[in-house]
Amino acid sequence: MKISVKAALLSAFVCPGAGHFYLKQRATGNIILVTAVAAISYLCWHAYQKAQLISEKIINGEIPLQLDAIYSAVTQAPAGNEALWINIATAAFVLSWLFGVADSYRLGRQQDKK
């Protein structure tokens, strides 16, 4: 298997930046990895906060203990700055992953030619 394909597959299926680490491009790999981890950490933190808020409302009786009421609270779209930051984090995660795959393939192609 060519180096370029192996690097792209590592970035695509293992974690963002893995292909760069395989190609010994540690600085770029770290930037991609840190961006992806920061974005996914923010998204997980936000999901945890929303779950905590919904569970507190259930305990306080603000939301009845019925599946449709809980489902409605869970699927309620965020608004304002909250939605903006969620969209930014999602975009950062997806773009870092796609950039990692494409760039590791590009760098691997350069090494294949040598």
Secondary structure as UniProt FT lines:
FT   HELIX           3..13
FT   TURN            16..17
FT   HELIX           18..22
FT   TURN            23..24
FT   HELIX           26..60
FT   HELIX           67..74
FT   HELIX           81..113
//
